[in-house]
Amino acid sequence: MGYKVAVVGATGNVGREMLNILDERKFPADEVVALASRKSAGQECSFGDKTLKVKALDHYDFSDVDICLMSAGGAVSKEWSPKIAAQGAVVIDNSSTWRMDPDVPLIVPEVNADALKDFSKKGIIANPNCSTAQLVVALKPLHDKATIKRVVVATYQSVSGAGKEAMDELFSQTKAVFTLGEIESKKFPKRIAFNVIPQIDVFMEDGYTKEEWKMVVETKKILDPKIKLTATCVRVPVFVSHSEAVNIEFENPISEEEAREILRSAPGCLVIDKREPGGYATPYEAAGEDATYISRIRTDPTVDNGLDMWVVSDNLRKGAALNAIQIAEALINRKLISAKQKAA
């Protein structure tokens, strides 16, 4: 018997990607339901060769739903995730609302799937921030080998991480540059077309932004609380895929050759690292792909046991939709959930 899956926020960037990936991966679902706000009810979403009519979240009965993929923002998740979980569905939430809750596992399946066993405390599992997800996929196998002490990361994050309106803003501003039209900035604090913005999310008292804080605390929760991490998060005029320049300091020696071999055999990683023009991954190649691409692996001669690398991944997939569905697959494969009996 298959599972019944609800996708909340089905009309957004990540929600649509969730529907695509459920179909691509032939997820064992007998029924998939597309849900969104009342104003989106009645819209249509593609699901493989089918079309799903969007239903309103606030009128939906979740009593026969097995898995709810939640991608409707923090406020909606805060209100609805506990209600949905109380009806017996496992909620896999893509917002930041539950990530640091000690009773909610924060999961990247290639890294810490064993923590899934704790999901029953609240019935909610959190997806990490998109920039954190690809980072920890690359760090985990290296940490297992040589123990990471410190990470310094600078991100180059695409506009899709800020939603469809942000993608529209980059498009309209780029068009305005060439047509000498008026450049309007609504979604971003400064113009994004042909520019970079060293701010993602709001500023905190210590001068870091909330996005940078998320990378620190989420990496510690997922991978190891002893790892020291500092980040600078930057929005760049790219539509899809986040890139990261990562500097790592290890406790134990590890050569670039060892790191390359370890990452080549690590789950979710794809090494493209030739020391020639074009011998590396860029956001363009990563878009639409599941892997976390790793390039430019080299020794950092300024510290003992240091490495540098370049990490690129599709933020809508591994950073959000794919990771959520991999969590659902892991729950099933580990026999942590079973499908509810459905009324005939």
N, C-alpha and C positions, 0 to 999 in steps of 0.2 A: 504494500500500500504506500502511495506517495504522500508527500507533505503538502500542506496548504501554506502558501507564502504570501504575506502582505507586504507591499512596498509603499511606505508612507513618504510623501514628497515625490511622487512618481513623475511629476511634470518638470522637475528641476534637472540641472545638468547631471548630478550624481544619480538621481532616481532613474532617469532614462538609461544611464549607463548600467545600473543594476539590472534593469529589465533585459538589456542586450546581453549581459554576461550570464544571467540565469539561463537564457536560451542557448548561448554559445557553448556553455559547459554542460548542457543537458542535465541541469540540476533536477534531482528526483522529485519534482513537484507535480501533483495531480491538478492543482489549481493555483494560479497566481492572480492576486487582486491588486489593482492600482488605486491608491488612495492619495488624496490631497485636501487642501482647504475647500470650503464650500464654494468659493468663487471659481475654483478650477473644476468642480464637479461637472461631468458631462463631456469634458475634453477627451480626446482619444490619444492613446500611447501605443507605440509599436511594441510587440512582443513576438519576436521571430516572424513568422508569416501570419500572425494573428494581430488583431487590434483590440486593445482593452479600453473599455469606457471607464473613465476615472470616477470613483465614488467619493463621497464626502467623509472625511475622517470622523467628524463629530457625531455621525449617525451609525457608525459601523459596529457590528457585533463581532468581537474577536474570539468568541468562545470556542470556535472550531479551527482557529488559526494556530499553526505549529510554530512558525518563525515569522517575526516581523522585522523587516529591514527598514530602519528609521533614518530618513535623511531630509528632515523638514525644519532643521534649525534648533537651536538650544531651547528657546521658550516653549516650542511645541513638545520637544522631548521631555522637558522637565514636567510638563503637565500630563502628557499622555503615556510615556514609557511605563511608569508604575501601574497605571490603570490597565494597560494592555498586558503587562506581565501578570497582574492579579487575575486575569482571565485565562492564564495558563500558556500564553505564547512566550517564547524566548525572544526578547528584544535585542537586536544588534544595532547599536546606535552610533551614528556617524558624527554627532555633534560633540562639543567639548564638555557638555553638562555633567557627564558621569565619569569622565576619565580618571579623575583623581579621588573618586569615592573608594575608600578602602574595601568596601564590600562588592565592588564591581571590577571584574577582571578587565584589564586593558591588553588587547591581544593583537599580535602579528603572528599568524600561525607558523611561519618558518622559524620564529624566534622563541616563543613562549607558550606553545599550545597546551602544555601541561597545566597552565593556570586556568584553563577552561573549566576544570572540575569545580571551581568555586562559584560558577555562575548562578547556582540555585539560591544563593543568599538573597538576591533581589530579582532574579530572573532577567537581568540586564547584563549585556556584554558591551564594552566600549571599543570603538575603532579609534586608533590614534590619529593625531593630526597628520595631514598628507606628507609634510616635510619630514616628520619623525619616522613614518612608516618605512620609507625607502632607506633612510639612514640606518635604522637598526637592522634591516635585512643585510646590509653590507657590513655592519660592525660585528654582528653576532659570531660568525665563524672565526673572525680574527681575534675576538675577545676570548673565545674558547681556547685558542692556540697560545696567545701570548699575554693575555690580561691587559685590558685597556685602562690606563690611568687618567688620560685627559684627551678631550676632543675639542678642536676649534673648527667651527663650520661657518661658511658664508653661503647663503642660499641665493639662487637666481630663480624666483618663483613666477610661474605663468599666471596670467590674469584669470584663467578659468577657476583657480582656487578661490576667487572672490565672487564666483557665480556668473550667470548668463548676462546680467546687466554690465558686469565688468568687461566681458568679452565684447559686448556691443559697443561699449565706450572706446575700447582700443580700436575697433573697426571704424567707428564714426570719426574719431580723432585722426586716424591715419588718412582716411579719405579727405578730411578737411584740410590737412597739410597740403595735399596735392591739388585741391580745387580752390585753395586760398579761402576756405570757409572759416566760420567761427569755431574755435576749439573750446568745447565745454567740458569741464571736469565735475562730475557729479559723484561718481563712485569712489574716485581716488582723490587724495588731498592735493595732488599736482598732476599736470599732464602726464600721461603714460606713453603716448605715441612718441617713438624715437627718444625715449628717456628711461631712466631707472629711478625707482623711488625707495629710499632706504627706510621704509616704514611699512610693516604689515601688522594690522590690528592696532590697538590703542597703546599709548605709552604708560609705563608703570613708574612708581616713585623712584626706582633705582636707575632710570634712564633706558632700560631695556623695554622692548615692546612685548605685548602679550604673546605674540607668535614665538618670539625668542624664548620666553619663559616656558611655553608649552614644550618646546624641543628639549629643554633641560629636564623638567620634571617627568615628562613622559619617557624619555630615554632611561632615566633612573628607575622608574617603575617597571618598565618592560624588560630591561637588560640587566642593570646592576646599580644599586643605589650608591656604590662607591665611585662610579665614574664621574669625573669632573667634566663639565661641558660648557662652552660659551658659544653663542651664535650671533650672527648678524643676518637678519632676514631682509631680502631685497626683492621688490616686485619689478619684473622686467617685461618688455613689450613682446611677449611670446604667448600664443593662445593656449597651448596645452603642453604639459610636462614641466616638472621642476628639476632644476640642476643644483648640485651642491659641490663646493670645493671643501674637501675634508682633510684636516690635519690631525693625525693620531699619534699619541705618545703611549708606548707600551711599557709594562713592567719588565717584560722579558724580551730577549732579542728575537726579531723576526725580519727576514730579508724580503726584499720586494719580490724575488722569485718564489719564495714560500707563500707569500700573500697572494700572488697571482694564482698559484696552483690551488690553494685553499678555496679561494673565491670561485674558481672555475667549477669546483665540484659542490659548491654550496647551493642549497635549495633557493630558488627565486632569483639567483644572481646570473648575470651573463657578462663575461669579461670580453671587452673589445679594446685591446691595448697594443697597438702597433706604433712604434716610434717613427711615424712618417706622416706627412700631411693627410688629414682625413682619417687617421687610424684610431679614432675615438668616437664615442657616441655623443650625439647632440639631442636636444629636445625634439627636433623634427623626427628623428628615427625612432625615438621612444614612444611617440604618440600612437595610441591604439594597440600597444604591446603590453604584455603582462610582466615582463622581466624588469628587474632593477639592473640597469647597465652600469658597469664599472670600468673606468678608463684612467689613463695617466697615473698608474701606480708607480711610485718612485720613493726612494729613500729621502728622508728629511735629514740633512747633515747637521742641522743646528741643535738637535737634541739627541740624547741617547735613545735608541730604539724608536725612532720616529719614521712615519710613513705619510705620504700625501696621496690623495686619489680624488677622482672626479666621479660623481654618482648622479645618474639621470634616470627618471622614471615618469611614467604617465600618472599625474596626480589624481585624475578622475578614476583611474583603474586601481593600481596598487595603493595609491594614497587614499582611496575611499571605497568605491563600489566592489572591486575585485577582492579587497581584503575582507570586506563584510561577508561576501559569499564564500570565501575560503574558510572563514570562521564557522559559517553554517555547515559547510561540508565536513569540517573537523568535528563538530558536534555529532553529526550523523556517523562518521567513520569510527569515532571513539565510543559509539553507542551511549552517548550522554543524553540523547533525546530519542523519542520514538513518536511516530505519527499518531495523532488522536483518532479515535474511531469516529468516522463521519456518519451523520444520519443519512439513511438511504433516500 
